[in-house]
Amino acid sequence: MRTRLTRRGRVVLRVLASAMVAAAAVLTATVAARDEPAVAAPPDERRAATPLLSARRLPHLFTDELARRRLQESLDAFAARLGGDVCIAVDDAPGDGVLARVGPGTAHAPASAIKLLTGAAALEVLGPAHRFTTRVALDGRTLHLVGGADPVLTTPAYEARLRADPVTQAAPVTPLARLADDTAAALRERGVTAVDAVVGDGTRHTDADFLPGWRESYRDDVGPLGALAVDDGTEPAGRAADAASSAAAQFAALLAARGVAVGGVAAAPAPADAPDVATIESPPLEVLVAAMLTSSDNYTAEILLREVGRARGGAATTAAGAAATAAVLRAVGVPTDGLTMLDGSGLHPGNRVTCETLLAVLQLREPGLEALDSGLAVAGRSGTLRTRVAPDDPLAGVLRAKTGQIRGVVALAGVVDDAERLRFAFEHAGAFSTAEGHAHQLELARIVAAYPEAPAAPDLVPAP
């Protein structure tokens, strides 16, 4: 028989146990202090079958430790079956109990689980209400589309694709068509019906648009990184050759559909004194971070990491963002021993993070960081975990986590939302297929969800 009780309930039981022991001591002292002899109980008086201080009255004082040991044994056996490099950390949700560890203190490749670190740093440095602004400036007969590092500038066609995909159907967007509406209206007020060119300016970021160390195959998955990009740096035909030029071209097409003739497109810095004719802001950062975690958005993660570096006084580069992220995490009490951060998305195979670091980020409770929890994908319900389990699976709606997987690496970090609300982190490097990696994630989650398992009181302590 399985016995379950919340950790808060077991704390209460421990307090009651202490009180009962104290009461028993007082009662004993009181009886001993009486001058008259104790009166014998009537022969027919019933006596308690279980002594006052029997373990059967407070079984959870004993089953807690047994349940913890069973969890540790299950995780040890799971790690042994996997082979390779494994780390696992399990704590209760408030973070006041270390329940089990495998490979403590060892740093492993986290894959997309590193997005938890990127999101935490962005929220801490920029603030959850921060919005990215894209500007349209007019210089003579030239329009300048100036990028402000908005990672979700989107055309109507691309938004339709997002809505059709179960993983991204709730993804936030900044509609480029709305900016085109406002720009066309502003030009009409000025009597302008044609411009010589639309020039894209993505010079806010000057780092490489594809990171060294990434597999070449990722060019099919991640568009060119930049402060001005539309549709994640893609075009209908595939990856854009240049993010700023592509953004200018797509914006020009939207303007033409609204009656503004455009002579050509280019990419160049905008004049500093060119006045704005229209602007558009992104959704709040907390919305972007939550969506980034839910759908594991690589593009947003990389742009946010660069913005963290820029905001902390460095350059808008991946390296500056990584250094700033480590400093920010240490400042809020997250251990960073063994941390190697080479990108913000987890695509780089050289990233290294300990399970303790991932777990500590999940346990952050500072105001403004709520998106780190609300953005976790939900098994059978949302994001990267939506199709992993059937709707009637015990994990459906209960497991919430950030997934991670690249070649030879799988990770999972999140919470099991049952009575215990255990938080956990798991990383594994080895030889396995994508499907096998998914199976490893779910097996680990089921082991955590099974806690606590302990025998019933009659099995633990025989009857008197």
C-alpha positions as CSV (number, residue, x, y, z in Angstrom):
1,M,0.0,0.0,0.0
2,R,1.3,3.5,-0.9
3,T,1.2,6.2,1.8
4,R,1.3,9.9,0.7
5,L,1.4,13.0,2.8
6,T,2.5,16.5,1.8
7,R,5.8,17.6,3.2
8,R,4.1,20.5,5.0
9,G,1.8,17.9,6.6
10,R,4.8,15.9,7.8
11,V,6.3,19.0,9.3
12,V,3.1,19.4,11.3
13,L,3.3,15.8,12.4
14,R,6.8,16.3,13.7
15,V,5.7,19.3,15.7
16,L,2.8,17.3,17.1
17,A,5.2,14.5,18.0
18,S,7.4,16.8,19.9
19,A,4.4,18.2,21.7
20,M,3.2,14.7,22.6
21,V,6.6,13.8,24.0
22,A,6.7,17.0,26.1
23,A,3.2,16.3,27.3
24,A,4.1,12.8,28.3
25,A,7.1,14.1,30.3
26,V,4.9,16.6,32.1
27,L,2.3,13.9,32.9
28,T,5.0,11.6,34.3
29,A,6.4,14.3,36.5
30,T,3.0,15.3,37.8
31,V,2.1,11.7,38.8
32,A,5.5,11.2,40.4
33,A,5.0,14.4,42.4
34,R,1.7,13.3,44.0
35,D,1.9,12.5,47.7
36,E,-0.9,9.9,47.6
37,P,-0.5,6.6,45.9
38,A,-2.0,6.1,42.5
39,V,-5.5,4.6,42.4
40,A,-5.7,1.4,40.5
41,A,-7.8,1.5,37.4
42,P,-11.1,-0.4,37.5
43,P,-10.7,-4.0,36.2
44,D,-13.1,-3.3,33.3
45,E,-11.4,-0.1,32.1
46,R,-10.2,-0.4,28.5
47,R,-6.5,0.3,27.9
48,A,-5.2,1.9,24.7
49,A,-4.1,-0.8,22.3
50,T,-1.3,1.4,20.9
51,P,1.1,3.1,23.4
52,L,1.2,6.9,23.4
53,L,4.6,7.1,21.9
54,S,4.4,4.2,19.4
55,A,5.7,4.7,15.9
56,R,2.2,3.6,14.7
57,R,0.8,6.9,15.9
58,L,3.2,9.0,13.8
59,P,4.3,6.7,11.0
60,H,5.5,9.5,8.7
61,L,8.3,10.2,11.1
62,F,9.7,6.9,9.8
63,T,8.3,6.6,6.3
64,D,9.8,9.9,5.2
65,E,13.3,8.5,5.4
66,L,12.3,5.3,3.8
67,A,10.6,7.1,0.9
68,R,13.7,9.3,0.4
69,R,15.9,6.2,0.3
70,R,13.6,4.5,-2.2
71,L,13.7,7.6,-4.4
72,Q,17.5,7.7,-4.2
73,E,17.7,3.9,-5.1
74,S,15.4,4.4,-8.0
75,L,17.4,7.3,-9.4
76,D,20.7,5.4,-8.9
77,A,19.2,2.4,-10.8
78,F,17.9,4.6,-13.6
79,A,21.3,6.3,-14.0
80,A,23.0,3.0,-14.1
81,R,20.7,1.8,-16.9
82,L,21.4,4.9,-18.9
83,G,25.2,4.7,-18.6
84,G,27.2,7.6,-19.9
85,D,27.3,10.9,-18.0
86,V,24.3,11.6,-15.8
87,C,23.3,14.1,-13.2
88,I,20.0,14.4,-11.3
89,A,18.9,16.7,-8.5
90,V,15.6,16.5,-6.7
91,D,14.3,18.9,-4.0
92,D,10.9,19.8,-2.7
93,A,9.2,22.9,-4.2
94,P,10.1,25.4,-1.4
95,G,13.7,24.4,-1.8
96,D,14.2,23.5,1.9
97,G,14.8,19.7,1.4
98,V,17.5,17.9,-0.5
99,L,15.8,14.6,-1.4
100,A,18.1,12.9,-3.8
101,R,21.2,13.5,-6.0
102,V,23.1,11.6,-8.7
103,G,26.4,13.0,-9.9
104,P,26.2,16.1,-7.6
105,G,28.4,19.0,-8.6
106,T,29.2,17.6,-12.1
107,A,28.5,19.9,-15.1
108,H,27.0,18.5,-18.2
109,A,25.7,19.8,-21.5
110,P,22.2,21.1,-20.8
111,A,20.9,21.5,-24.4
112,S,17.8,23.8,-24.3
113,A,17.5,23.6,-20.5
114,I,20.1,26.4,-20.5
115,K,17.3,28.7,-21.7
116,L,16.2,28.8,-18.0
117,L,19.5,30.7,-17.3
118,T,19.0,33.0,-20.3
119,G,15.4,33.8,-19.2
120,A,16.4,34.4,-15.6
121,A,19.1,36.9,-16.5
122,A,17.0,38.8,-19.0
123,L,14.1,39.2,-16.5
124,E,16.5,40.3,-13.8
125,V,18.5,42.7,-15.9
126,L,15.8,44.2,-18.2
127,G,12.7,43.7,-16.0
128,P,9.6,41.7,-16.8
129,A,7.8,44.8,-18.3
130,H,10.5,45.7,-20.7
131,R,9.5,46.0,-24.4
132,F,11.7,46.2,-27.5
133,T,10.9,49.1,-29.9
134,T,11.2,49.0,-33.7
135,R,11.3,52.4,-35.3
136,V,10.6,53.8,-38.8
137,A,12.4,57.0,-39.6
138,L,12.1,59.2,-42.6
139,D,15.2,60.9,-44.1
140,G,14.2,62.8,-47.2
141,R,12.7,60.2,-49.5
142,T,14.2,57.2,-47.7
143,L,12.6,55.2,-45.0
144,H,14.8,53.6,-42.4
145,L,13.5,50.5,-40.5
146,V,15.5,50.5,-37.3
147,G,15.7,47.3,-35.3
148,G,15.5,47.4,-31.5
149,A,16.2,43.7,-30.9
150,D,12.5,42.6,-31.0
151,P,12.8,38.8,-31.6
152,V,9.1,38.3,-32.6
153,L,8.6,40.8,-35.5
154,T,6.2,38.7,-37.6
155,T,4.5,38.9,-41.0
156,P,0.8,37.7,-41.3
157,A,1.9,34.6,-43.3
158,Y,4.4,33.6,-40.7
159,E,2.0,34.2,-37.8
160,A,-0.5,31.8,-39.6
161,R,2.3,29.2,-39.6
162,L,2.9,29.7,-35.8
163,R,-0.8,29.3,-35.1
164,A,-1.1,26.1,-37.1
165,D,1.7,24.4,-35.0
166,P,0.6,22.9,-31.7
167,V,4.0,23.9,-30.1
168,T,3.8,27.6,-31.1
169,Q,0.1,28.2,-31.5
170,A,0.1,30.6,-28.5
171,A,3.4,32.3,-29.3
172,P,3.4,36.1,-28.9
173,V,4.2,38.3,-32.0
174,T,4.8,41.9,-32.9
175,P,2.8,42.4,-36.1
176,L,4.9,44.0,-38.8
177,A,1.7,44.7,-40.7
178,R,0.5,47.0,-37.9
179,L,3.8,49.0,-38.2
180,A,3.2,49.1,-42.0
181,D,-0.4,50.4,-41.3
182,D,0.9,53.2,-39.1
183,T,3.8,54.1,-41.4
184,A,1.5,54.3,-44.5
185,A,-0.9,56.5,-42.6
186,A,1.9,58.8,-41.4
187,L,3.2,59.1,-44.9
188,R,-0.2,60.0,-46.3
189,E,-0.5,62.8,-43.8
190,R,2.7,64.2,-45.2
191,G,1.5,63.7,-48.8
192,V,4.0,61.0,-49.5
193,T,2.9,58.1,-51.7
194,A,6.3,56.8,-52.8
195,V,9.8,56.5,-51.3
196,D,13.1,55.8,-52.9
197,A,14.0,53.0,-50.6
198,V,13.4,51.1,-47.4
199,V,16.7,50.6,-45.6
200,G,17.0,48.1,-42.7
201,D,19.3,49.0,-39.8
202,G,20.3,46.1,-37.5
203,T,23.5,47.7,-36.2
204,R,22.3,47.6,-32.6
205,H,23.9,44.1,-32.7
206,T,27.3,43.6,-34.4
207,D,28.1,40.0,-33.4
208,A,28.1,37.0,-35.8
209,D,24.8,36.0,-37.3
210,F,25.6,32.3,-36.9
211,L,27.7,31.2,-33.9
212,P,31.0,29.3,-34.2
213,G,30.6,25.8,-32.8
214,W,27.1,25.3,-34.0
215,R,26.5,22.5,-36.4
216,E,26.0,23.6,-40.0
217,S,22.7,21.8,-40.0
218,Y,21.4,24.4,-37.6
219,R,21.3,26.9,-40.4
220,D,18.0,25.3,-41.4
221,D,16.6,25.9,-37.9
222,V,18.0,29.3,-36.9
223,G,17.9,32.4,-39.1
224,P,20.7,35.0,-39.1
225,L,20.9,36.6,-35.7
226,G,20.5,40.4,-35.6
227,A,18.8,43.3,-33.9
228,L,16.5,43.7,-36.9
229,A,14.9,40.4,-38.1
230,V,11.5,39.4,-39.3
231,D,10.0,35.9,-39.0
232,D,13.0,34.6,-37.0
233,G,15.3,35.7,-39.9
234,T,13.5,33.5,-42.5
235,E,11.8,34.1,-45.8
236,P,9.2,32.0,-47.6
237,A,12.0,30.3,-49.4
238,G,14.0,29.5,-46.3
239,R,16.8,31.2,-44.2
240,A,17.4,34.8,-45.1
241,A,20.9,35.7,-46.4
242,D,20.9,38.9,-44.3
243,A,18.4,39.6,-41.6
244,A,18.2,43.4,-42.0
245,S,17.9,43.4,-45.8
246,S,15.3,40.7,-45.6
247,A,13.3,42.7,-43.0
248,A,13.5,45.8,-45.2
249,A,12.2,43.8,-48.2
250,Q,9.3,42.3,-46.3
251,F,8.3,45.7,-44.8
252,A,8.5,47.2,-48.3
253,A,6.1,44.6,-49.6
254,L,3.6,45.4,-46.8
255,L,3.9,49.1,-47.6
256,A,3.3,48.5,-51.3
257,A,0.1,46.6,-50.4
258,R,-1.0,49.8,-48.6
259,G,-0.4,52.1,-51.5
260,V,3.2,53.3,-50.8
261,A,5.5,52.7,-53.7
262,V,9.0,51.6,-52.8
263,G,11.9,52.0,-55.2
264,G,14.3,49.5,-53.6
265,V,15.6,47.9,-50.4
266,A,19.0,47.9,-48.7
267,A,20.7,47.6,-45.3
268,A,22.7,50.4,-43.7
269,P,22.8,52.5,-40.4
270,A,20.1,55.1,-40.1
271,P,21.0,58.8,-39.7
272,A,20.9,59.7,-36.0
273,D,18.8,62.8,-36.7
274,A,16.2,61.2,-38.9
275,P,12.7,61.7,-37.3
276,D,10.5,58.8,-36.5
277,V,7.2,58.5,-38.4
278,A,6.0,55.3,-36.6
279,T,7.1,52.9,-33.9
280,I,5.9,49.5,-32.6
281,E,6.6,47.8,-29.3
282,S,7.0,44.1,-28.6
283,P,4.9,42.2,-26.0
284,P,6.4,42.5,-22.4
285,L,9.6,40.6,-21.8
286,E,7.9,38.3,-19.3
287,V,5.6,37.2,-22.1
288,L,8.5,36.6,-24.4
289,V,10.5,34.7,-21.8
290,A,7.5,32.4,-21.0
291,A,6.9,31.7,-24.6
292,M,10.6,31.1,-25.3
293,L,10.6,28.4,-22.6
294,T,7.3,26.8,-23.6
295,S,8.2,26.3,-27.3
296,S,12.0,26.4,-26.8
297,D,12.5,29.3,-29.1
298,N,16.2,29.4,-30.1
299,Y,16.1,32.7,-31.9
300,T,14.5,34.6,-29.0
301,A,17.0,33.0,-26.6
302,E,20.0,34.3,-28.6
303,I,18.7,37.8,-29.0
304,L,17.8,38.1,-25.3
305,L,21.3,36.9,-24.3
306,R,22.9,39.7,-26.4
307,E,20.6,42.2,-24.9
308,V,21.6,41.2,-21.4
309,G,25.2,41.8,-22.4
310,R,24.3,45.2,-23.8
311,A,22.3,46.3,-20.8
312,R,25.1,45.4,-18.4
313,G,27.4,47.8,-20.0
314,G,29.1,45.5,-22.4
315,A,28.6,44.9,-26.1
316,A,25.5,43.3,-27.6
317,T,27.4,40.0,-28.1
318,T,26.9,36.4,-27.1
319,A,30.1,36.4,-25.0
320,A,29.2,39.6,-23.2
321,G,25.7,38.2,-22.5
322,A,27.1,34.9,-21.2
323,A,29.5,36.7,-18.8
324,A,26.7,39.0,-17.6
325,T,24.3,36.0,-17.1
326,A,26.8,34.2,-14.8
327,A,27.3,37.4,-12.8
328,V,23.6,38.0,-12.4
329,L,22.9,34.4,-11.4
330,R,25.6,34.6,-8.7
331,A,24.1,37.9,-7.4
332,V,20.7,36.2,-6.8
333,G,22.2,33.2,-5.1
334,V,22.4,30.7,-7.9
335,P,25.5,28.5,-7.8
336,T,27.5,28.8,-11.0
337,D,30.4,26.3,-10.3
338,G,31.2,24.5,-13.5
339,L,29.2,26.9,-15.7
340,T,30.3,27.3,-19.3
341,M,27.9,29.3,-21.4
342,L,28.6,29.6,-25.1
343,D,25.2,30.6,-26.3
344,G,21.7,31.4,-24.9
345,S,19.8,28.6,-26.7
346,G,21.7,25.5,-25.8
347,L,22.6,24.5,-29.3
348,H,26.3,24.7,-28.6
349,P,27.6,21.3,-27.5
350,G,30.2,22.9,-25.3
351,N,27.8,24.4,-22.8
352,R,28.1,23.0,-19.3
353,V,25.7,23.4,-16.4
354,T,25.3,21.5,-13.2
355,C,21.9,20.1,-12.2
356,E,22.2,22.1,-9.0
357,T,22.4,25.3,-11.1
358,L,19.3,24.4,-13.1
359,L,17.4,23.5,-9.9
360,A,18.4,26.8,-8.2
361,V,17.0,28.8,-11.1
362,L,13.7,26.9,-10.9
363,Q,13.6,27.8,-7.2
364,L,14.1,31.5,-7.6
365,R,11.3,33.5,-6.0
366,E,12.3,37.1,-6.6
367,P,9.5,39.3,-7.9
368,G,9.5,39.6,-11.6
369,L,10.8,36.1,-12.3
370,E,7.4,34.4,-12.4
371,A,7.7,33.7,-16.1
372,L,10.4,31.1,-15.3
373,D,7.6,29.0,-13.8
374,S,4.6,29.9,-15.9
375,G,6.6,29.3,-19.1
376,L,7.4,25.7,-18.4
377,A,5.8,23.4,-21.0
378,V,3.0,21.2,-19.6
379,A,2.9,17.5,-20.5
380,G,0.0,16.7,-22.7
381,R,-1.1,20.3,-22.8
382,S,1.4,22.8,-24.1
383,G,4.7,23.5,-25.9
384,T,7.4,20.9,-26.3
385,L,5.7,18.5,-23.9
386,R,2.2,18.8,-25.5
387,T,2.4,15.6,-27.6
388,R,4.8,13.6,-25.3
389,V,2.0,11.9,-23.3
390,A,-1.6,10.9,-23.8
391,P,-4.3,13.2,-22.3
392,D,-5.1,10.5,-19.7
393,D,-1.5,9.8,-18.8
394,P,-0.8,10.4,-15.0
395,L,1.8,12.9,-16.1
396,A,-0.6,14.9,-18.2
397,G,-1.2,18.3,-16.7
398,V,1.1,17.4,-13.8
399,L,4.6,17.4,-15.3
400,R,5.8,21.0,-16.1
401,A,9.3,21.3,-17.4
402,K,11.9,22.8,-19.7
403,T,13.0,20.2,-22.2
404,G,16.4,20.0,-23.8
405,Q,17.8,17.8,-26.5
406,I,20.6,18.0,-29.1
407,R,22.6,15.1,-30.6
408,G,23.8,12.9,-27.7
409,V,22.4,15.1,-25.0
410,V,19.0,15.1,-23.2
411,A,17.9,17.2,-20.3
412,L,14.7,18.0,-18.3
413,A,14.2,20.5,-15.5
414,G,10.9,21.4,-13.9
415,V,8.3,20.4,-11.3
416,V,5.8,17.6,-10.7
417,D,2.7,19.4,-9.7
418,D,1.2,16.8,-7.4
419,A,0.8,17.1,-3.6
420,E,4.6,17.1,-3.1
421,R,5.5,19.6,-5.9
422,L,9.0,18.3,-6.2
423,R,11.4,20.2,-8.4
424,F,14.1,18.4,-10.3
425,A,16.8,18.7,-12.9
426,F,18.2,15.9,-15.1
427,E,21.0,15.9,-17.7
428,H,22.4,12.9,-19.7
429,A,25.0,12.6,-22.3
430,G,25.3,9.3,-24.3
431,A,24.4,7.5,-27.4
432,F,20.7,7.4,-28.1
433,S,18.1,8.4,-30.6
434,T,15.7,11.3,-30.4
435,A,12.8,8.9,-29.4
436,E,15.0,7.3,-26.8
437,G,15.9,10.7,-25.3
438,H,12.2,11.5,-25.0
439,A,11.7,8.2,-23.2
440,H,14.5,8.9,-20.8
441,Q,12.9,12.3,-19.9
442,L,9.5,10.7,-19.2
443,E,11.0,7.8,-17.2
444,L,12.9,10.2,-15.0
445,A,9.7,12.3,-14.5
446,R,7.7,9.1,-13.5
447,I,10.3,8.2,-10.9
448,V,10.0,11.7,-9.4
449,A,6.2,11.6,-9.5
450,A,6.2,8.3,-7.6
451,Y,7.6,9.9,-4.5
452,P,6.8,9.3,-1.7
453,E,6.4,5.5,-1.7
454,A,6.4,3.9,1.7
455,P,4.6,1.0,3.4
456,A,1.5,1.5,5.5
457,A,2.0,1.9,9.3
458,P,0.9,-1.8,10.0
459,D,3.6,-3.0,7.7
460,L,6.2,-0.6,9.1
461,V,5.5,-1.2,12.8
462,P,3.8,-4.4,13.9
463,A,0.7,-4.1,16.0
464,P,1.1,-4.3,19.8
